[in-house]
Amino acid sequence: MIRSYSITSFHGSFSFLKLTPQSRIFSHDFQRLCKSVPREIGRTFVLYSDFMKYIRNFCIIAHIDHGKSTIADCLLQQTGAITAREMKYKQVLDDMDLEQERGITIKLHAVQMHYKAKDGNEYTLNLIDTPGHVDFSYEVSRSLAACEGAILVVDASQGVEAQTISNLYFAIDAGLEIIPVINKIDLPSAMIDTVKHQIKDLIGCTDEEMILASAKANLGIDEILEAVVKRVSPPKGDPEAPLQAVIFDSVFDIYRGSIVYMRVFNGTLKEGEKVRFLHNGKDFEAEEVGILELKRKRTDQLSAGDVGYLIAGVKDVHDTKVGDTVTTVKNPAPKPWPGYKEVKPMVFSGVFPTNADDFEDLRTAIDKLRLNDSSLVYEPETSTALGFGFRCGYLGLLHMEIVQERLEREYNQSIINTVPNVEYRVTKVNGEVVLVDNPSFMPTLGEIEKVEEPFIKAQIIVPTEYVGNIMKLCMDRRGIYKNTTYLDPTRADLHYEMPLSEIIFDFYDKLKSTSRGYASFDYEILDFRESDLVKLDILLNAEPVDAFSTIVHRDKAHEWGKRLCSKLRKLIPRQMFEVAIQAAIGSKVVSRETISAMRKNVLAKCYGGDISRKRKLLEKQKEGKKRMKQVGSVEIPQEAFLAVLSMDDE
Amino acid sequence: MQSFISALHQEIDLYKNHSSETFTTIFLGGGTPSLLPAYEIKRILDHLEDTFRISRNAEVTIETNPGTVDAAKLQGYRDAGVNRLSIGVQSFHQDELEFLGRIHTADQARQCVRDARAAGFDNVSIDLIFSLPGQSQARWSETLESAIALEPQHISAYSLIVEDNTPLARMVRANLVSPNPLEAEADLYAYTMERMRRAGFEQYEVSNYALPGFRSQHNYNYWCHANYLGFGPSAHSFWKEGNEPGRRWWNVANLTNYIARLEKQTVPVASSELLEQKQMMAEKIFLGLRSDGVELERLERDFSTQFPRRQRELITYLVEQKNAILESNGRLRLTPKGYLVCDEICARLLPA
């Protein structure tokens, strides 16, 4: 039972009263009060150590479309954290436009609910949302680490997917209690028994431990809430120890600065205290702390077991890194909570303004974007073809797409994005080792001793009938086969090691198309390995176009060059002069195409009455040409730079 | 017809005190002015002479369509003061003439040229159209040779333009005819330029060829921003005085409206534009490149600007690739190879 302590006399008699977060008190303070402070008569308190027993911190793990957000919404409605009217968006946790459109969670958020359980107690449930994409796996691991339990949601008609498994392993590694939920059981295509088997094989649970649910039909929601209360352990930690709070997300507010979302593991943080971020040792004053309901709710303090936010006038999100530990200056924790790491960008591309005059606008936009995307890194880049721009580093392909889309939509930038590439580790003949994230900076062939590239461990889950297709695809992408296991007789779980560079380029689309959309895929970074890589240049009338340069495996260079040349031949319109398109490794041309010269473009008549019309026509053509990029005498339409991204279309 | 002619005279009157400038050319064209009898032409020319200052040896052209004139009428035009004839022959093939909706025959066209000479015209131009759908080079060459054989002083040869809202455009849309592919059009155009050169004609514009001394003064005025006044429906005028921005205006296109406006003594102007420096420069560049070339340095001086690096590089490249020649006086002039892609070059050299 909930115990709250009320001072009704000097002798300290107890009564049971409703608990509020504000009335929590440390046990030694309570004892002191009981003994010495008559004016506290009538106030009620709950001991921190008792209060923690009624907190549950959990998250939901699910593959895209398996119903994570709808389940979350049901929990919110069931506990009264949100009314039907407030359900303005279908999925309240995903509040960025982009997230709503793509149905994926990009940013993590947390929300607090109050649930009166069947045991008669009221519990504080903190649901921490996790991003659903491999690009953000570090953030996933941090938000999982903020929880004691995870609801594993599996679609009854789809079964277990690769993404589910990788996140599930993260959760198991983090010691989380797993509550399996089979969702969408009311679908005609539901295969409940098969999915039960898959889950049992994965986590070794019993039938009884699995909850059958349908968020749509509001089935099983109570069972989920009860299971969270009964099976997830309450947070441990000492509210009187030095503060250790781990950041699992931050958002940027132009008025308040970086708003930190964190889980307190030890200690207590009160407003007005000086806080320190351990990764860079910077100190700030805690202006406001509170919990996260649908909106932020100020509570003056947070202590061990709590999930909440901190506003400390931090003007740069890079000071509030996910995974970092927050402590107090007065009583600092001797060491950070384990698990922090710097997230490194894995995918790089050049971002250029469509119109070279807009470079300063782009700089402003990207500087602003950086303020609420702590994973984005960039530096100025100059391209002979595209002019001034930025070399950006992203966590992955999705992150790249998100950055591009945000630049275009939120900041109204018209941009050209170059072919993405990974980072290469090049050892030169003179022993020097350089990291190359831009093909333009690849040392010349003669300088190179060896080139290494990042490899990944890939996991692909696919119905057995498509195994052949997938194996062929992975082989094409230089995959090294490791092994296959079977989730059930119809679903194979393939393991490969392959170069990251081979998957950043439309691998996912190919995977889906060769498996009729059934394959699911996940990966983690392994290590750098030596590969026979060469830089392939594209030359237009003998002038190299840096934005088209790529680094490819030598065995693929010819094929790649041939396809790139033929693609460009189709995309570059005829010019006044013949245009030779060449693909070359160093000085060796591996492929060549020719765009013959434009034969005729002249209007026959232009007399007194035609001049205005003719001028307007030419001005329009000129305007159109502004959007072209010029290399030497050749005009290249923007689509050419973009279409290289979809090389496998043919 | 009569109400149109009186409207035209009324319009000329509206410009009575417009300018003291001396005009050097008169052009009666657009539509078929040769439908008018000689005395009406004379009245118009006399009216213009009464209203404006016109130089003694002005070039006075009338557009004529074979089949609308005979020897006597042409003689009448000559007597009225017309000294240049532009004959809308278009083709010497009967089927092509029918396709183009012309009422005359090839023989009438030949006769027209002979009548013109008999009437004393020593400055005759023949208009031709090539690249008709499916037209072979052999077929076009027959027309061109026929024209050259008639020994005109001037030939205009236009590649067929499918204008919007014309019967031809409708036929193209309905897939009844398919326009020649650009390749074929280019071949015919290149052939024309070469053939005209061999016949001793100077190409002084995209579609215009003249024996030495017989370029159309009137067209040349259009292309170098000389002032001009246009009368009649759809007629364009351009006027620029001193440092004022140039003004261009044009009349309503509809004949009924045109007449109605003038009956009410109001100007029949449909719209006008003031040309900013940049637009003037743009016009100078493309009109120049289409015709006699552009004096680059003078242009830079006149508009106190400079061609940016990209355009300078392009100019060098154009000369290297023999799309253009740079004359010793700094004039950039297109070659036949350049004329073929003239619009492309112009669009790239327009001021930013």
Interface residues (C-beta under 8 A of the other chain):
Chain A: M576 F577 A597 M598 R599 K600 N601 V602 L603 A604 K605 C606 Y607 G608 G609 I611 S612 K614 R615 L618 E619 Q621 K622 K625 Q630 S633
Chain B: G30 Y158 S159 L160 I161 L182 E183 E185 A186 Y189 V206 S207 N219 Y222 W223 Y228 G230 S234 A235 H236 F238 R248 W250 E273 Q279 A282 E283 F286 L287 R290 R310 E313 L314 Y317 L318 Q321 N323 Y339 L340 V341 C342 D343 E344 I345 C346 A347 R348 L350 A352
